Amino acid sequence: MKKSLIILVLIFIYSMFFHAQTTASIIPEEAIRFRVIPNSNSEEDQAIKYQVRDVLQKELYTLLKDTKGIEEAREKLTNEMDTIRINVDNILKESNYNQGYQLSFGRNYFPEKTYKGITYNEGYYESLVVTLGAGEGDNWWCVLFPPLCLLEAEESEDVEYKFFIQELIDKYL
């Protein structure tokens, strides 16, 4: 009985260690994230967050979908910052949203996030961040390069999600 319990504990510890190492490699070191932080958690602010996300996500996916590497992705994003800014301006004007915003491309802070059973560590990551107003609401983020942002709507199972992410990482990096 005692040996069985020890074996079970060791198996549990090993599986937890293996799982932690597997999830840590889901997002490669050379990735660019995309994050939208709303002014607050009010319905209006959250709706604006999703409007900004939807418009920019489509634009950025189109911009980066055939990109071959991280340097090319950085160059394309840098060259399109004015267009991105114009798109955010237009969304906010159409919505009569007067809280203002900040646009940042570089190393930005991300809090810890758990999604589909995977915990993403907090830290500073290369990213494009749109902060609306005071930026005190619940944020949304995804991996912009390699282009993983469109997975959320398509994937329904954790295994498929992890497999597809690894497949894209292998393709682009």
C-alpha positions as CSV (number, residue, x, y, z in Angstrom):
1,M,0.0,0.0,0.0
2,K,2.8,2.4,1.0
3,K,4.7,1.7,-2.2
4,S,1.6,2.2,-4.3
5,L,1.0,5.6,-2.7
6,I,4.6,6.7,-3.3
7,I,4.4,5.6,-6.9
8,L,1.2,7.5,-7.4
9,V,2.7,10.6,-5.8
10,L,5.8,10.4,-8.1
11,I,3.6,9.9,-11.2
12,F,1.5,12.9,-10.2
13,I,4.6,15.1,-9.6
14,Y,6.2,13.9,-12.9
15,S,3.0,14.7,-14.9
16,M,2.7,18.1,-13.3
17,F,6.3,18.9,-14.2
18,F,5.8,17.6,-17.8
19,H,2.7,19.6,-18.2
20,A,4.4,22.8,-17.0
21,Q,7.2,22.3,-19.4
22,T,4.8,21.6,-22.3
23,T,2.7,24.7,-21.7
24,A,5.7,26.9,-21.2
25,S,6.8,26.3,-24.8
26,I,3.4,27.1,-26.4
27,I,4.3,30.7,-27.1
28,P,7.8,30.9,-28.6
29,E,10.3,33.4,-27.3
30,E,10.2,35.2,-30.6
31,A,6.5,36.1,-30.7
32,I,4.6,39.3,-30.9
33,R,1.5,39.7,-28.8
34,F,-1.5,41.9,-29.4
35,R,-3.4,43.4,-26.4
36,V,-6.4,45.7,-26.0
37,I,-7.1,47.2,-22.6
38,P,-10.4,49.0,-22.1
39,N,-11.0,52.0,-19.9
40,S,-13.1,50.0,-17.4
41,N,-15.4,47.0,-17.2
42,S,-18.5,49.0,-18.0
43,E,-20.6,47.6,-20.9
44,E,-19.7,50.5,-23.1
45,D,-16.0,50.3,-22.5
46,Q,-16.0,46.5,-23.0
47,A,-17.9,46.9,-26.3
48,I,-15.4,49.5,-27.5
49,K,-12.6,47.1,-26.6
50,Y,-14.2,44.4,-28.8
51,Q,-14.7,46.8,-31.7
52,V,-11.1,47.8,-31.6
53,R,-10.0,44.2,-31.3
54,D,-12.2,43.0,-34.2
55,V,-11.1,45.7,-36.6
56,L,-7.4,45.6,-35.8
57,Q,-7.4,41.8,-35.6
58,K,-8.6,41.5,-39.2
59,E,-6.2,44.2,-40.4
60,L,-3.2,42.8,-38.6
61,Y,-3.9,39.2,-39.6
62,T,-4.1,40.3,-43.2
63,L,-0.8,42.3,-42.8
64,L,1.1,39.4,-41.2
65,K,-0.4,36.2,-42.6
66,D,2.4,35.7,-45.2
67,T,5.2,37.0,-43.0
68,K,8.2,34.7,-43.0
69,G,9.9,35.7,-39.7
70,I,10.0,37.9,-36.7
71,E,12.1,40.6,-38.2
72,E,9.7,41.0,-41.2
73,A,6.8,41.1,-38.8
74,R,8.4,43.9,-36.8
75,E,9.1,45.9,-39.9
76,K,5.6,45.5,-41.2
77,L,4.1,46.6,-37.9
78,T,6.4,49.5,-37.6
79,N,5.6,50.7,-41.1
80,E,1.8,50.4,-40.4
81,M,1.6,52.2,-37.1
82,D,0.0,55.3,-38.7
83,T,-2.6,53.1,-40.4
84,I,-3.3,51.3,-37.1
85,R,-3.6,54.7,-35.3
86,I,-6.1,55.9,-38.0
87,N,-8.2,52.8,-37.6
88,V,-8.4,53.2,-33.8
89,D,-9.2,56.9,-34.3
90,N,-12.0,56.0,-36.7
91,I,-13.5,53.4,-34.4
92,L,-13.5,55.8,-31.5
93,K,-15.0,58.7,-33.6
94,E,-17.8,56.4,-34.9
95,S,-18.6,55.3,-31.4
96,N,-18.5,58.9,-29.9
97,Y,-15.9,57.6,-27.5
98,N,-14.0,60.4,-25.9
99,Q,-11.7,58.7,-23.4
100,G,-8.6,58.8,-25.7
101,Y,-6.1,56.0,-26.1
102,Q,-2.4,55.0,-26.2
103,L,-0.8,52.8,-28.8
104,S,2.5,51.1,-27.9
105,F,4.6,48.7,-29.9
106,G,7.6,47.3,-28.0
107,R,8.1,45.5,-24.7
108,N,4.9,45.8,-22.6
109,Y,3.7,44.2,-19.4
110,F,1.2,41.3,-19.5
111,P,-0.4,39.8,-16.4
112,E,-0.7,36.0,-15.9
113,K,-3.5,34.5,-17.9
114,T,-5.0,31.0,-18.0
115,Y,-6.7,30.0,-21.2
116,K,-7.9,26.5,-22.2
117,G,-5.9,24.9,-19.4
118,I,-2.7,26.7,-20.3
119,T,-1.2,29.3,-17.9
120,Y,0.8,32.1,-19.6
121,N,3.3,33.7,-17.3
122,E,3.2,37.4,-16.5
123,G,6.1,39.5,-17.8
124,Y,7.2,42.0,-20.4
125,Y,6.7,40.8,-23.9
126,E,7.1,42.3,-27.4
127,S,3.7,43.4,-28.3
128,L,1.3,45.9,-29.8
129,V,-0.9,47.3,-27.1
130,V,-3.9,49.6,-27.4
131,T,-4.9,51.1,-24.0
132,L,-8.3,52.8,-24.0
133,G,-8.8,55.7,-21.5
134,A,-7.4,54.8,-18.1
135,G,-6.8,51.2,-19.1
136,E,-8.4,49.7,-15.9
137,G,-10.8,47.1,-17.5
138,D,-10.3,43.4,-18.2
139,N,-8.0,43.1,-21.1
140,W,-8.0,40.8,-24.2
141,W,-4.8,39.5,-25.8
142,C,-3.5,36.9,-28.2
143,V,-0.4,36.0,-30.2
144,L,-0.2,38.2,-33.2
145,F,2.9,36.6,-34.7
146,P,3.0,33.8,-35.4
147,P,-0.6,34.6,-36.4
148,L,-2.5,32.7,-33.7
149,C,-5.2,35.4,-33.0
150,L,-7.9,33.7,-35.1
151,L,-7.7,30.4,-33.2
152,E,-10.1,31.3,-30.4
153,A,-13.2,31.2,-32.7
154,E,-12.1,28.1,-34.5
155,E,-10.8,25.7,-31.8
156,S,-13.0,23.8,-29.5
157,E,-10.7,21.3,-27.7
158,D,-7.6,21.8,-25.7
159,V,-5.7,19.1,-27.6
160,E,-6.5,20.5,-31.0
161,Y,-5.6,24.0,-29.7
162,K,-2.2,22.9,-28.4
163,F,-1.4,20.9,-31.5
164,F,-2.4,23.7,-33.9
165,I,-0.4,26.3,-32.0
166,Q,2.7,24.0,-32.1
167,E,2.1,23.5,-35.8
168,L,2.0,27.2,-36.5
169,I,5.1,27.8,-34.4
170,D,6.9,25.2,-36.4
171,K,5.7,26.8,-39.7
172,Y,6.7,30.4,-38.8
173,L,9.8,30.0,-36.7
